[in-house]
Amino acid sequence: MPPPRFHSATCPYLYPSRCQRSHHPRLFSTTTPSYRPSMGPESPNYIHVPRAPQSDAYYRPHIKGILPTPRHIFPRTKKEAPEIKTSDAYFAATTPEPSPATLNAPQPKGIDPSARRLIEWKSKIAEHRRRNLRESLVELRERKKKTDARLDARSAAKQRDRQARLSAPTPADEKYTAASVLQSTLPSRSGLRDPDREARIAQKQANFSAHDAMKKAERQNALHTLYMNARDFIVTEQKLNEAVERAFDPNSNQFDNESRRGLNIWNLGYPETVKEHLERANKGEAGRAVERMSGFSGITDERMRRIGEELTGGKM
């Protein structure tokens, strides 16, 4: 059986020269479009759409870089800053004139003409800088005055317009077309009435007074504690030397030995944890036979000390 024959209109790959018109879709318009080989059907410009006779939106080109923030030459917090920076004293301090000794100094003999011209040019440039700085400060002060006056006038006009709008009566159209609202249901600008206001304010004052008294008592207690502990403070070099000798004296009973435990702080070990405190209070650990048989003597002593401090009003 021979292979099937394909028509040239249905097979553009076999006969590309015979099916040029099959590359383009069927047109629904009598206008012949101008096809562009680089523009596909997915492009919005594939079909020409006439535009309205109006100007296009202005495109502002992107400028790279960031401009620095302008400085406030005259601070806003000081109203007298413009007058200070344009005074003769400020000019004399910032742009001082050359001293008479410099002006009347004799020119050295045998100087090169080019070096002399350089010195004259530098003095001329310095004079220009002084004059430019003074004139610029004066002009900036005048500009600031005009700008502030314009801003103040605009702000005052806006405030007057706002006050006039707030105090204006209700327009007739709003008055005649507004819905009927009972006087009792109108919103109150004074707020809701509180029948227990006086009692609530008195309770708040009492709470504040109690809290203030508690804070005052805590401050007095802290001050008294500091006063009692100040007896052991090291404030002189002699006391420091005595404390060092007492802590590191090898002949004293500061460290552990065979008969007793030393009094040095390094012999105390790690501080007790919360778990150990609870076990000692609840007598839960069986290994401490002496502490279990001692009862609550330690806790009772601590409580008695605290009670004594409360009764006497100081640390013990």
Solvent accessible surface area in square Angstrom, and as a share of the most:
residue,aa,sasa,rsa
1,M,232,1.04
2,P,107,0.68
3,P,113,0.71
4,P,103,0.65
5,R,231,0.84
6,F,131,0.54
7,H,124,0.55
8,S,26,0.17
9,A,61,0.48
10,T,104,0.61
11,C,18,0.11
12,P,43,0.27
13,Y,193,0.73
14,L,106,0.53
15,Y,85,0.32
16,P,85,0.54
17,S,87,0.56
18,R,169,0.62
19,C,7,0.04
20,Q,122,0.54
21,R,222,0.81
22,S,64,0.41
23,H,129,0.57
24,H,87,0.39
25,P,82,0.52
26,R,211,0.77
27,L,84,0.42
28,F,198,0.83
29,S,69,0.44
30,T,142,0.83
31,T,100,0.58
32,T,118,0.69
33,P,45,0.28
34,S,98,0.63
35,Y,76,0.29
36,R,147,0.54
37,P,146,0.92
38,S,115,0.74
39,M,38,0.17
40,G,23,0.22
41,P,105,0.66
42,E,148,0.66
43,S,33,0.21
44,P,124,0.78
45,N,98,0.50
46,Y,53,0.20
47,I,126,0.64
48,H,155,0.69
49,V,106,0.61
50,P,107,0.67
51,R,201,0.73
52,A,64,0.50
53,P,145,0.91
54,Q,140,0.62
55,S,105,0.68
56,D,115,0.60
57,A,98,0.76
58,Y,182,0.69
59,Y,167,0.64
60,R,193,0.70
61,P,79,0.50
62,H,153,0.68
63,I,143,0.72
64,K,179,0.76
65,G,69,0.67
66,I,170,0.86
67,L,161,0.80
68,P,116,0.73
69,T,121,0.70
70,P,110,0.69
71,R,206,0.75
72,H,115,0.52
73,I,61,0.31
74,F,11,0.05
75,P,50,0.32
76,R,190,0.69
77,T,128,0.74
78,K,115,0.49
79,K,184,0.78
80,E,94,0.42
81,A,6,0.04
82,P,15,0.09
83,E,85,0.38
84,I,92,0.47
85,K,43,0.18
86,T,18,0.10
87,S,41,0.27
88,D,121,0.63
89,A,80,0.62
90,Y,64,0.24
91,F,22,0.09
92,A,64,0.50
93,A,81,0.63
94,T,60,0.35
95,T,9,0.05
96,P,82,0.52
97,E,97,0.44
98,P,49,0.31
99,S,55,0.35
100,P,97,0.61
101,A,78,0.61
102,T,91,0.53
103,L,122,0.61
104,N,121,0.62
105,A,53,0.41
106,P,123,0.77
107,Q,105,0.47
108,P,83,0.52
109,K,203,0.86
110,G,85,0.82
111,I,39,0.20
112,D,80,0.42
113,P,84,0.53
114,S,56,0.36
115,A,38,0.30
116,R,98,0.36
117,R,151,0.55
118,L,91,0.45
119,I,90,0.46
120,E,103,0.46
121,W,141,0.50
122,K,115,0.49
123,S,67,0.43
124,K,125,0.53
125,I,52,0.27
126,A,25,0.19
127,E,72,0.32
128,H,59,0.26
129,R,148,0.54
130,R,35,0.13
131,R,98,0.36
132,N,84,0.43
133,L,74,0.37
134,R,67,0.25
135,E,85,0.38
136,S,43,0.28
137,L,12,0.06
138,V,55,0.32
139,E,111,0.50
140,L,48,0.24
141,R,50,0.18
142,E,71,0.32
143,R,154,0.56
144,K,62,0.26
145,K,95,0.40
146,K,137,0.58
147,T,45,0.26
148,D,54,0.28
149,A,61,0.48
150,R,128,0.47
151,L,90,0.45
152,D,95,0.49
153,A,62,0.48
154,R,126,0.46
155,S,51,0.33
156,A,38,0.30
157,A,44,0.34
158,K,133,0.56
159,Q,122,0.54
160,R,157,0.57
161,D,70,0.37
162,R,151,0.55
163,Q,108,0.48
164,A,58,0.45
165,R,176,0.64
166,L,113,0.56
167,S,83,0.53
168,A,57,0.45
169,P,119,0.75
170,T,80,0.46
171,P,68,0.43
172,A,59,0.46
173,D,95,0.49
174,E,98,0.44
175,K,122,0.52
176,Y,172,0.66
177,T,112,0.65
178,A,72,0.56
179,A,87,0.68
180,S,118,0.76
181,V,90,0.52
182,L,129,0.64
183,Q,149,0.66
184,S,103,0.66
185,T,90,0.52
186,L,78,0.39
187,P,121,0.76
188,S,73,0.47
189,R,247,0.90
190,S,108,0.70
191,G,40,0.38
192,L,177,0.88
193,R,234,0.85
194,D,58,0.30
195,P,127,0.80
196,D,93,0.48
197,R,129,0.47
198,E,127,0.57
199,A,69,0.54
200,R,108,0.39
201,I,55,0.28
202,A,58,0.45
203,Q,107,0.47
204,K,118,0.50
205,Q,113,0.50
206,A,57,0.44
207,N,80,0.41
208,F,144,0.60
209,S,67,0.43
210,A,65,0.50
211,H,94,0.42
212,D,66,0.34
213,A,61,0.47
214,M,103,0.46
215,K,87,0.37
216,K,112,0.47
217,A,57,0.44
218,E,102,0.46
219,R,139,0.51
220,Q,107,0.47
221,N,82,0.42
222,A,64,0.49
223,L,121,0.60
224,H,62,0.28
225,T,34,0.20
226,L,99,0.49
227,Y,158,0.60
228,M,42,0.19
229,N,76,0.39
230,A,47,0.36
231,R,178,0.65
232,D,122,0.63
233,F,92,0.38
234,I,92,0.47
235,V,112,0.64
236,T,69,0.40
237,E,132,0.59
238,Q,126,0.56
239,K,89,0.38
240,L,90,0.45
241,N,79,0.41
242,E,85,0.38
243,A,23,0.18
244,V,72,0.41
245,E,120,0.54
246,R,143,0.52
247,A,32,0.25
248,F,138,0.57
249,D,49,0.26
250,P,117,0.74
251,N,138,0.71
252,S,42,0.27
253,N,72,0.37
254,Q,25,0.11
255,F,94,0.39
256,D,85,0.44
257,N,77,0.39
258,E,184,0.83
259,S,105,0.68
260,R,109,0.40
261,R,139,0.51
262,G,5,0.04
263,L,129,0.64
264,N,10,0.05
265,I,126,0.64
266,W,202,0.71
267,N,25,0.13
268,L,112,0.56
269,G,58,0.56
270,Y,210,0.80
271,P,116,0.73
272,E,79,0.36
273,T,76,0.44
274,V,115,0.66
275,K,141,0.60
276,E,61,0.27
277,H,85,0.38
278,L,103,0.51
279,E,53,0.24
280,R,80,0.29
281,A,35,0.27
282,N,111,0.57
283,K,54,0.23
284,G,59,0.57
285,E,69,0.31
286,A,81,0.62
287,G,70,0.67
288,R,82,0.30
289,A,56,0.43
290,V,127,0.73
291,E,65,0.29
292,R,101,0.37
293,M,155,0.69
294,S,59,0.38
295,G,32,0.30
296,F,126,0.53
297,S,58,0.38
298,G,46,0.44
299,I,45,0.23
300,T,64,0.37
301,D,93,0.48
302,E,66,0.29
303,R,158,0.58
304,M,118,0.53
305,R,93,0.34
306,R,148,0.54
307,I,89,0.45
308,G,16,0.15
309,E,22,0.10
310,E,145,0.65
311,L,146,0.73
312,T,100,0.58
313,G,57,0.55
314,G,10,0.10
315,K,71,0.30
316,M,137,0.61
